[in-house]
Amino acid sequence: MKSTPKLRKSATRKEWVKHWCPPRPLAGLEVLEKILNRHVQVACPESRLVVAVIVLAIQDCLDRSDSKQRQEARRFIMGSHLQYWCDLIGLHPDFVRAIARKAGYLASEERHWQRVSAKVPMLTKSEDNASKSPIPPIICH
């Protein structure tokens, strides 16, 4: 009877990290899309496409995984670029922002950071010694 080798567990330790935890939106994206599509000046496939782009940017404002994408989406919604897209379909950008804010998609960045514990791998003695050893200088002749 053969014994199976035991796998060595990696050593970990708990560490406190900051994690962005926005609140759940009050309305779904389909609801936002329907509201915006009802208020466009001309209902056509192109206007539905522009509304879909705006709704996607609103959704990205709550992206938990990619902070860069979240910041770009917030800059788009809160900045002047939204004006160009809204002009294409006859919406006022303040109306779009108000709908997104009331639905809960424009949550405050500062208010929703929480400290959570995370498992972090610990260095073994050999890895710790290797990281402390001095790097030999490179001499060129």
C-alpha positions in Angstrom: 0.0 0.0 0.0 1.5 3.3 -1.1 1.2 6.4 0.9 0.5 9.6 -0.8 2.9 12.4 -0.1 1.4 15.2 2.0 1.2 18.6 0.3 2.9 21.3 2.3 0.6 24.1 3.2 1.9 27.5 2.5 2.2 29.7 5.6 -0.1 32.8 5.6 -0.8 35.6 8.0 -3.7 37.9 8.3 -3.2 41.5 7.3 -5.7 44.5 7.2 -6.2 46.0 3.8 -8.6 48.6 2.4 -11.4 47.3 0.2 -14.0 49.4 -1.7 -17.5 48.2 -0.7 -20.1 50.3 -2.4 -23.8 50.0 -1.5 -26.1 47.9 -3.6 -27.9 50.0 -6.3 -31.6 50.8 -5.7 -32.5 50.1 -9.3 -31.2 47.7 -11.9 -29.5 48.7 -15.1 -32.5 47.7 -17.2 -34.6 50.2 -15.4 -32.1 53.0 -16.0 -31.9 52.1 -19.7 -35.7 52.2 -20.0 -36.0 55.6 -18.3 -33.3 57.1 -20.5 -34.8 55.6 -23.6 -38.2 57.1 -22.8 -36.7 60.6 -22.6 -34.6 60.6 -25.8 -35.8 63.0 -28.5 -35.8 60.5 -31.4 -36.3 56.8 -30.7 -34.1 54.9 -33.1 -31.4 52.1 -32.9 -28.6 54.7 -32.8 -30.2 56.4 -29.8 -30.6 53.1 -28.0 -26.9 52.4 -28.7 -25.9 55.8 -27.2 -28.1 55.1 -24.1 -26.5 51.7 -23.7 -23.0 53.3 -23.7 -24.1 55.8 -21.0 -25.7 53.0 -18.9 -22.5 50.9 -19.2 -20.5 53.9 -17.9 -22.9 54.2 -15.0 -22.5 50.5 -14.3 -18.7 50.9 -14.3 -19.0 53.6 -11.6 -19.5 50.8 -9.1 -16.8 48.4 -10.5 -15.2 46.7 -7.5 -12.4 44.9 -9.3 -10.8 47.6 -11.5 -10.3 51.0 -9.7 -8.9 52.6 -12.8 -11.9 51.7 -14.9 -14.2 52.9 -12.0 -12.3 56.3 -11.9 -12.5 56.7 -15.7 -16.3 56.0 -15.7 -16.9 58.5 -12.8 -14.8 61.1 -14.7 -16.9 60.4 -17.8 -20.3 60.7 -16.0 -19.3 63.7 -13.8 -17.3 65.5 -16.5 -18.0 67.3 -19.8 -17.7 64.3 -22.0 -21.2 63.2 -21.0 -22.5 66.4 -22.6 -21.4 65.3 -26.1 -23.1 61.9 -25.8 -26.3 63.5 -24.3 -26.4 66.0 -27.1 -26.6 63.1 -29.6 -29.9 61.9 -28.2 -31.4 65.1 -26.7 -30.9 64.4 -23.0 -29.6 66.8 -20.4 -26.5 65.5 -18.7 -27.7 66.7 -15.3 -30.8 64.5 -15.8 -28.6 61.5 -16.5 -26.5 62.2 -13.4 -29.6 62.7 -11.2 -31.0 59.3 -12.3 -27.7 57.6 -11.7 -27.3 59.2 -8.3 -30.9 58.4 -7.2 -30.5 54.8 -8.3 -27.3 54.5 -6.2 -24.7 54.2 -8.9 -22.7 57.4 -8.0 -21.7 56.3 -4.5 -19.1 58.4 -2.7 -15.6 57.1 -3.2 -14.4 58.2 0.3 -17.3 56.9 2.3 -17.3 53.3 1.2 -13.7 52.1 1.9 -13.6 49.4 4.6 -10.8 47.7 6.3 -11.0 43.9 5.8 -8.6 41.1 6.7 -6.8 39.3 4.0 -4.5 36.3 3.9 -1.0 37.2 2.9 1.8 34.6 2.2 4.6 34.6 4.7 8.2 34.4 3.6 10.0 31.2 4.6 13.5 31.5 6.2 15.3 30.7 2.9 13.2 33.3 1.0 13.8 35.8 3.8 17.6 35.2 3.8 17.7 35.5 0.0 15.9 38.8 0.1 18.4 40.1 2.8 21.5 39.0 1.0 23.4 41.8 -0.6 23.5 41.9 -4.4 27.1 41.5 -5.7 28.3 44.4 -7.8 28.7 43.9 -11.5 32.2 44.8 -12.7 32.8 45.4 -16.4 36.4 45.3 -17.7 
